Amino acid sequence: MANTLDRQITLDGYRNFVVKWTGVLDTQDIDEAPALSISDAKNNEPRLTLVGFRVDIIEYSIGNGIEVNLSWNGDNPQQIFPLSGRGKINGWNYGGYMPDMTRAGYDGDINLSTTGFANQLGASPQNFTLAVEFVKLYAS
């Protein structure tokens, strides 16, 4: 068998954008760049350009021994969150988590990678689920 990574866009609204990722690791860690391309979202503001995503809420459940990393793409990707275990991060109360769009190579895409699979004793299959609520960012 091989690793699997599935993505489902559950909401692509004018402002809000929700994505669910599920993955099963049974051979090695994954490095998906991009796991979400800016072109995967509808630009619902014709007078403006869609330039990225703010992260408002992440709910996650990650198998023991692995970590899932989300980052904004760029020459030196900006880490959004390293995630392990189970939980919810709510940035909405604080205005959300914003990318630094001035960093070299920033293009609005989101990367997803895992670490720790190779370090497991016996390397048993591991799985993860992430549900992420984004807000679309526009610029003129």
N, C-alpha and C positions, 0 to 999 in steps of 0.2 A: 504494500500500500504506500501511498505518498501523502505528504502534507496537503491539507485543503484549507483554503481561505475563501470565504464567501462574504459578499457585501450586498446589503439590501438598502436602498434609499426608501425610507418609509414616509418621508414628507419632503416635498420640494415646493415650498410656498414662496410668496413674495419676499418674505423676510427670513423665515425659519427654514432650516434644513436639517433633517434627522437621518442618521445613518446607523445601521446595525452591522457589525462585523462578527462573524463566527469563524473559528479556526480550530483545526485538529492538527497537532504536531505529532508525527510518529517516526520521522527520520532525522530531522535537524531543525534548527531555528529558521525563521523566515525573515526576509527583508523585502518588503513591498514598497517600492518607491516609483510612482505614487500609489497609495492605496485609495486615494480619492483625488481626482483631478478637478481643477476648477471648472473644466469644461463639462463635468458630469452634472453640474447644477444649471438650472435655467437662469438666464439673466432676465429678471422680471422688471428691470428699470431701463427702458430703451435709451434714455438720455444719459445714462451712466454706464460705467464698466464694472463688472464684477471682478474684484481684486483679491478676494480671500474669504476666510471664515473666522469668526470669533467663536470660542468654545464657551458655552454656557453651562451645560450639564453633561457629566459622564457617569453612566452606571456600568459596572463591570463585574464579571465573575471569571477568575483566572485560575487554572489548575495549579497545584502545588509545585514549587520548584522553578516556575518560569515567570518571566516579567514581560509585559507588553509595553512597548514604547511608542508614543505618538509624537510626531514632530512636524513642524512646518518646513516644507522643502526649501532648499537654498544651497549655495556653495558650501556652507557649514550649517546643516539643518538646526533649527531652533527646537529644542525639546519642549513639548507641551506638558506631558506627564509621563513618568515611568509608573506603571501600574502593576500591582501584584495583589493576590488574594481576592477579596470581594468588597465592594463598597460603592459609594456614590460621592462624587465631587460636584458641588453646586457653586459655580462661579457667578451665576446669574445675580445673586444678591450683591455682588461686588462689581457689577458692570461687565462681567465675562472676562475671559482671558484672551488678550489680543496678540497677534503676531507683530514683530518688529519688521515692518515692510521696507525699511531702509537697508536691511542687511543684504549683502551681495548675493545675487542669484535668487532672491525670494521670488516665487512665482504663484503663490496661493495654494499650491497642492499640499496634501497631507500624506505623510509617510507613516507606515506601521511596521514595526519589527519586533522580534522576540529575542530574549536572551535566556540562558539557563538550561535549555533542553539537553545540551551535550553534557552538562554537569550532573545530571540525574543518575543515580545508581540504577543500572538496568535499563535506563532510558525508556520508561513506559510511556505510552501515548498520553498527551496532555491536551486539554481543550481550553478555549476562552470564548467569551462573549462580551462585546462592548456595544453599548447604545450611547450615541453621542448626539447631543442637541447643539447644532451650530446656528449662528446668525450670519447671514450673508453680509459682506462688506462691499460697498460700492464707492467708486471715485469718479470724478468728472474728467 
